[in-house]
Amino acid sequence: DHGHQSRTRQDGAAQPIPPLRVFRHIIKTITGTGSGGRLMYRVWNFLTSYSLLLIIGALAALVWANTNAESYHHFVEFVIWDNAPIGHLHDGHRTLTLHYLINDVLMAMFFAIAAKEVWEAVILEKGSLRGRRAATPLFATLGGMLGPIVVFLGLATVMGSSVYTAVANGWAIPTATDIAFSYLVGRLVFGAGHPAVRFLLLLAIADDAAGLIILALFYPSADLAPQWLLLSLGAAIGVFVLFNWLPRRLDAGKQERPNSTWVRNKLSFWPYAIAGCLSWYGFMRSGIHPALGLLPIVPAIPHADRAFGIFAEAEEHLTDLLNTMEHALKYPVEIVLFFFGLLNAGVEFSFIGPATWLVLLGLLVGKPMGIFLFGWIAARPLRLGIPHGMRILDLVVVGCVAAIGFTVSLFVASVAFQAGPVQDAAKMGALFSFAAAGISMIMGMLLRVQKQAI
């Protein structure tokens, strides 16, 4: 592809790449005109499958909040059920609002799908986060989380004690990587067959795992009451023993597997759905964010002994219950993400402030620096290596792609701060992180990334 080659003088010295050429390369990358339009078709197909409703919801929220802020916030905090058994605890009683229903109840399905990918990557014999091949992406993930924290808190300190006090609790917001959008941009920049795309996915999955731990440990939704976690633990162990382990044990040596087949055909996902509700309630009462409430149930669900990886089309042909449930949740979760974008991305532009720039710089500066530095340490001084066909310089571009925070950054911002100007400013930084897509394309051009098709 001539778009990736630098001009050369007769004496062999490379000439600078003209800015107009960079612009043309970006347009070519987005439109897919260099590959007969097939790339654009694949990108649009992926976008409509995973992210389009979320984007529509977020854009609608921005327009609504900046044209009629009062009605928007009234919609977000609409009370569905006062004195409810679940919801925000206030003055001794709980209130179920639309915001709570989406962020705390239904987003549990989104995090369950993320947990499923992490679980398979860790537990399966050929899981992507096991063994030596996962070492460098894991190191890079660590750098991709520490870098944003250092930039966020360091700049907040420079801005003064009042700013630091106001924004310090948002340190985890720029550590997030939006796995779907990062994967989309990664395919645009590197091509679907480039090993850097696989590296990026491993990094994003590990980032998700670390993000779930951070949410559980550092952002409780209420005063901690850890005894309620026994309900979640009991539900997970009970459903695993009764509906997973015991039928398989009774079927030992029986080729027809009558007990497991009966459980699968007659009971289907219902035991796990009930256990999920109990686990979710345990998390809510324990003070840990209830959106994580389904995580203990995921390992209890029967799963295949292999996984093709997140976004792999071959995953659709696996018929184990865990994959079947994930596919069944796909469209409901897309609708949930639409409402998540609608209820969380409605930020008034007048609220842009220090938290906006701290989150944005944490993502756009801290994450690429951290991923490159820790990836280089793992690949070179520690001699863990990087995938064949990937250069050290590609780590810089991977870091830029991973700087798209969006979904998870918005979620963390909603739990890190109380509703108000600081929360809105932090959310704006998460929304602005889409700039990382353009930066990634420019860096891919400047560092002469060689696209690889499947």
N, C-alpha and C positions, 0 to 999 in steps of 0.2 A: 504494500500500500504506500503510494508516494507521499501520503499525508503524514507518514511517520519518519520520513527521511529528511535530514538536514541538507541544505545545499552545500556544495563543496567547491572551493576555488581550485584553480589549477595547481596551486602549491599544496593542496590537501588540507588547508585549514577550514574548519567548519564555520559557516556564516550563521549569524543569529537568525532565528526563525521569525519572519515578519508577523506582527500582530494580526494582520488581516488573514494570514494563513491559519493562525490559531483559531480565529473566529470561524473560518470556513470549516475547519476540522470539527469544531463543536457542533455546527449545524449538520454536518455530514453524519456525525455520531448519533445525534438525536433523531434525524429523519430516516437514517438507514439507507440513504440514496446510493451509498457505495456498495450495497449488496442487494440491489434490485428490490428494495423495499421489504425484504423478508425480515430484517432485523426489527424494523418498526412494527411489523405485524406481531412478532414474538413479544416485543416490549408492551404493546397495547394489550395483547392477550394476558400477559402476566399482570399488568396494572389492573385490568378489569377483574381478574380473579382474586387479587389479594388486597388492593389498596384504593380502588376508585371511590368506593362509598365513603371511606375514611376521609379522603381528600375533599369530596363534595361536602361532607359534614363540617369539616374545618373551615372551608371557604364560606359556607353559609353562615357559620358562627361569626366569622370576622365581619362579614357584611352586616349582619343583624346587630352585633354589639356596637358597631360604629355608626349605625343609623338610628337605632332605638334601644339604647342601653338598658333603660328601665324595664321594658317588656322582655328583653332577653334574659336579664337576671331573674325576673319574676318567673319565667319559664324554667330556668335552671333549678331554682329552688321550689318548684311547685310541690306542694304537699299532697302525697298520695294517700297517706294513712297516718293520722295523729294517734299517739298512744299505741303504737304498733309493737309487736314482739321483736322486730328488728328495725334498725335505723340508727340515726345519730342520737346519742344519749345527751339529754339536756334537761336539767332540773328534775332529775329522777325519772323521766319517761323518755321513750324513744319515738322519733319521728321519721317515717319513711318518705323521703323526697325523691323526685325523679333523678337528681344527681346521685344520690346514694344507691338507687336501684341500678344505675348503669355502672358507676365507678366501683362500688363495693360488692355488688351481687353478681351482675352479669359479666363484668370483666374477669371474673374468676374463670370463665370458660376460655378466655384468651390466654391467661397465664397457665391454665392447665395444658393447652396445646404447646406452649413454650416449654413447659416442664416435661412433656412427653418427649420432645426432641432431645432435651438435655439428658433425660433418663436413658434413652436408647443409646445416646452417644457415650455414656459412661458404663452402662451395665453389659451391653452386648460384647461378645468376644472380639468382634471387629469394629467396635464402636469408634467413632471418629475422634473422641477425646480420650482414647486409651493408647498407651504405648508411646514409643519414641516419636512417632510422626506428629503427635499432638503437642509435644513439648514446646516447640517454638511458637505455635499459635497461642498456647497458654501463657507463655512469657509475654508475648505481645499484648495479650488481653490485660495482663497485670499492668503493663505500661500504659495501655489505653484507658485504664481507670485511675491510676495514680497521677498521670500527666494532667488530666482535667482538674483533679482535686487540687494539685499544687498551683496551677494557674488561677483557678477560681478563688481559693483562699488567699493566695499570695497577692493578687491584685486587689482583693477586698481589704486586705491589711493596709496596702498602700493608699487606698481611698480614704482611710480614716476609721477610727473606732466606731463611729455611729453607723457607717455603712456596713462594717464587718458584723456588728451586732445584729443588724437588720437582716442580712442575707446569709449568714454563716450556716444556718440549718439547711440551705439548699446545695450544699457541697456535692451531693450525689447526683444532682440533675444532669450535669454534663458528662457523667460517666456512662450514660446509656447509649446504646446503638440500636437504631431501628432496623431490625433484621430484614424486613421485607423491602424497604426502600433502599437499603444499602446493597442488598443482593441485586436489585434492579439496576442501580447505577453501576455496580461492579461489572455486570454483564455488558453494559453499554461501553464502559471504559476499556475493559480487558478482553471482551469477547467471551462467549459462554464456555469455551474449552480451555481457557487459560488457568493454570494452577493457582493463580492468585485469587480467583473466584472461590475455589474450594477453601483456600486459606482464610479468606474473608468470612465464609460461612462458619468455619470452626471457631474463629475469633468471636463472631456474633453469638453463637450458641453458648460459648463459655461466658461471654459478657452477660447474656440473659441469666445464666445460673448465678453469677456473682450479684447481679441486680436483684434477684429474688431474695438472696441472703441479706443484702443490704436493707431491702424493704422490711424484712421480717425483724431484723435486729435493731435497726436505727430509727424506724418510723412507725412506732406503735400507734394504733388508732384510738387508744384509750389507756387508762391505768391498767398495768399488767396484772393479769390473774392467771398465772401459768397452769393452775390445776385444771382449767377448762381444756387444755391441750390433751388431757387424758381421754376426753371424748373423741377427739380427732384420731388419736393413736388407736383407741379401742375400735373405732369404726373401720380404720384401715386394716388392722390385724384381723378383725372379725370377718370382713368381707373377703379378705385374701384366703383365710383358712377354710371358710365354709363353701365358697363358690369358685375357688381357683385351685388351691392345694389339695383339698380333700377329694374332689371329683377325679383329679389326675392320679391321686394315690389309689383310689378304688379301681381305676382303670388300668393299673399297672399290669402289663402282660396281656391286655385285651386289645386286639387290633381295632375293634369296632368303636372303642372308647364310648360306651353307652352312657355313663354318668356325665362325662364332660359334654357330650352331645346334647343330652337332655337339658342340662343347665343352660347351655348356649341357646338352644332352640326355644325353650319354654320360658326362661327367665330373662334372657338377653342382657341388656345393660341395666335393668332396673335395680338389682342389688347394689350396683356401684353408684347409681344415681342417688339412692337412699343414703348410702354411706357418705356420698359427697355432701348431701345436705347436712348430715350430722357433723361432718368434719368442718364444713363452713361455719356452722353455728358455734362449734367449739372455738374456732379462730376468732369469731366476732366477740364472744364473751371473754376470751383470754386477753384481748387488747391488741393482738397482732392483726395487721391489716387483713380483713376478711377476703379480699380479692385473691389472697394466696391460699384460701381454705381448701381447695381441691387438690393441692399438691400432694398430701399424704396418700391420697387414693390412687393416684396415677401408677405408682409401682405395684399396686395390688391387682391391676387389671391384666388378664392374660395377654401376652404380647408375642409377636413373632421372634424367632431367633436371629433375625437379620433386619437391617434397615437400610434403605437406599439413600436416606438423607432428606432433609427438609427441602420442599419444593420439587423433589424428584417425582416425575410422572409415574415411575414404576411403583411408588408407594401406594398408588390407587388400586393395585392388583393384590396387595396383601390383605388377607381376609381374617386376620386375628382380631379379637374384640377391640383391642386398643386402637388399631388403625381404623377399624370400622367406625368406632365412636368419634375419632378425630375427623373423619370425612363427613360424618353426619353433622358435626358441629360447625363445619366450614361456613355454610351459608348463614346460620344464625349468628355466628361470630362476626361475619361481615356487617350484618345489620347492627349488631352491638357496637362495632367500631364506628359506624356512621353516627350513632347517637353519642358515642364517646367524643368524636371530633366536634359534634354540634354543641355538646355541653361543656367542653373544656377549652376549645380554641377561640372562644369569643372574647378577645382581648381588645380593649380600646387603645388605639395608637397613642393616645395622650398619656398612657401609663408607662411608656418606654422609659426606663431608668437604669440605674447601676446594675440591678440584677439581670437586665436584658443583656448587657455587654459582658458581664461576668460569665453567664451561661454560654453565650455565643463564643467568646474567646476560649473558654474552657474546652468547648467542642472543636472549634476550628484550629486552635493552636495547640492546646494541651494534648488532645487525643492523637493527632498525627506525630507529634514529637515523642510522646510516650510509646506509641506502637513501633516507631522506627528505632528508637534507642533500645528498648527492651528486646525487640526482634533481632536487632544487630548483635546484642550481647549474647542472646541464645544461639544465633547462627554461627557467629565467629569465635569470640573468646570461649564460650562453653562448647563449641563444636557440635551443636545439635542439628545444624544444617537447616536448609529450607527446601521446599519441594523442587524437584527437577523441572527446569524450564522457567523458574522464577528468579529474578535478580534481587539483590539487596535493595536497590533503588525502588523496586516495586512496593516495598514496605511503606515508602512515603505516600504513594498513591492509595494503597490500602488504608492507611491512616486517615487520609482525606475523605475517602468513601465512608469509613466507619464513623465519621464525625456527624452524620445525619442522626440526630437524636429523636426528634419528633414524637412518636407515640409514647414510648416509655419515659422520655424526658417530660412530656406533658403530664403523665401520670404521677411521676415523682414530684413534680412541682405542685400538683394538687394536694399531695399529702405532706409536703415539706413546710408549706406556709398556710396560714389561715387565709380565707378569701379576702382579697383586698389588693391594693396597688402593688405590693411586693410580689405576690403570687402572680398577678397579671403580667408584671414586667418579666418575671422569670419564664412564664409561658411564651412570651413574645420571643425570647432568646431561643427557646426550643423550636418555634416556628421558623425563625430566621435561619436555623441550622440547615435548611434546604439549600442555602448558598453553597454548602459543601459539594453538592452535585456538580455545579459549574466549576468550582475550584478543582474537583477531581478530574474533570475533562481537560482543563487547562494543564494540570500537572502531568496527566497522561501524555499529552502532546509534547510538553517541554522535556519530559524524561524519556520520550520515544518508546512508549509502551507498544509492543508488537501484539496486536489483537490475534487471538486464536479462536477459530470456530470449533464447534463440537466435532 
